[in-house]
Each structure stands twice: as C-alpha cells, then as structure tokens.
Amino acid sequence: MAKKACRTCKRIVIGNSCPVCKTSDLTTTFQGIVVIFDVESDIAKKLGITAPGKYAIRV
C-alpha cells in the first residue's frame, strides 16, 4: 500500500483515513519525512507537532 500524508495534520498514514484527526483528506504528493520521538524538540516545535510519529515536511 502507498504511504499517504494527511493534509490536516501532515501525519504519514497507510489506509484511507487519518487515525489521529479522523479525516479522509489524504494525498500521495508530499515531500520529505520527519520522525518525531520527542515533542519538546526544536524541530517538533517549529513544525507545530504535538504527538510522536512520522510526518510529511511539505504537503
């Protein structure tokens, strides 16, 4: 299955809906992936990420 990025929260998902924000507004067109383990990191704060996981850098 193809990886998709949620247009709302930018989380990388497999399937037809985002398990975090419950939307089905997904795209296969995204650039870069960042994996966040610590939501207190500078990168997570800069990207506005509040939960650990895989995220697209640009959707």
C-alpha positions in Angstrom: 0.0 0.0 0.0 1.1 3.5 -0.7 2.0 5.9 2.0 -0.2 9.0 2.2 0.0 12.3 4.1 -2.9 13.8 5.9 -3.5 17.4 4.6 -4.7 18.5 8.0 -2.0 17.2 10.4 0.7 16.1 8.0 0.9 12.6 9.6 2.1 9.8 7.3 -0.6 7.1 7.2 -1.3 3.9 5.4 -5.0 3.5 4.6 -7.9 5.8 3.6 -8.2 7.9 6.7 -6.0 9.5 9.3 -6.3 7.8 12.7 -5.4 11.0 14.5 -7.6 13.7 13.1 -10.2 11.3 11.5 -10.2 13.0 8.1 -10.0 11.3 4.7 -8.3 14.3 3.1 -5.1 12.5 2.2 -2.5 12.9 -0.6 0.3 10.8 -2.1 2.0 14.1 -3.1 4.3 15.1 -0.3 8.0 15.9 0.2 10.2 14.7 2.9 9.5 12.7 6.1 10.5 13.6 9.6 10.1 11.2 12.5 9.3 12.8 15.9 10.1 11.0 19.1 10.2 14.0 21.4 7.5 16.6 21.0 9.6 19.1 23.1 12.4 19.1 20.4 13.1 22.2 18.4 12.1 20.6 15.2 8.7 19.4 16.6 8.0 22.9 18.0 9.0 24.6 14.7 6.7 22.3 12.7 3.9 22.6 15.3 3.8 18.8 16.0 2.3 17.8 19.3 2.3 13.9 19.1 5.1 11.5 18.2 5.1 9.8 14.8 6.0 10.2 11.1 5.1 13.4 9.4 5.5 14.9 6.0 7.6 18.1 5.8 5.7 19.6 2.9 2.1 18.5 1.8 
